[in-house]
């Protein structure tokens, strides 16, 4: 995780079909969100630690409101 510290978010987008296949999500219809850092590292969602499916990205704003994205 140290390689993520101090990096800048370059892009937030949906994963490509090719990325999904490489991550083992080829049978799932929803393309998961992916964060691309300026060093090329990618952060993406999974439904569980075993990587059985895609997931959703959640965040809070300064007022602590809850959002589910993509």
N, C-alpha and C positions, 0 to 999 in steps of 0.2 A: 503494500500500500504506500510505501514511501515514495514510489515513483509518481504518485498522483499529487502529493503535497507540493504546493507552490505552482502547479500547472494552471494554465488558463483554459477555460472552455472555449473551444474553437467553433463547435457546432453542436446543435441538438436536433436530431432527426429521427425518422423511422429507419429501422434496419433494412438493408436490402435483402432480397430473397437469397442471394448468394451467402450473405453473412448468416442468415438463419440456418441454412443447410450446414454451414461449417460449425455452428454451435449445437447442431443436433435438433433443431426445431422444424425440420422440413415438413412435418405433417400438420403443423399449426397454421391456421389462416391469418391470424393477427400478427403484423410485424411489430416487434417490440421497439420501444424508444431506445435510442443509443446516444450517449454523450461522448463526443470526440474531443480529446484534449490536445493541446498544441504540440505535445511530444508524440502524438500518434496513438497513444493508448485509448482504448474504448471501454466505457462503462455501460453495461446494458442490464436489463431486468430479466429475472427468472422467477417462476412461481414457487420454487423451493431450492434448497441447497444442492439437490441432485440434478438440477437443470432439466426437469421433466417437461417444462412448458415455458412459454413467455410470461411476462408479468406487466405490471403497470408501475409508473413512476409517481410518487407522491411528494408533496412539498408543503411548507407552511410559509405564509408571508409574515411581515412584522406584527400583524394583528392576531396572529395565531389561527387564522382561518385555514381550513383544510381543503386541499385541491387534489384531484386525481387527473393526471395529464395523459395525453395521447391516447 
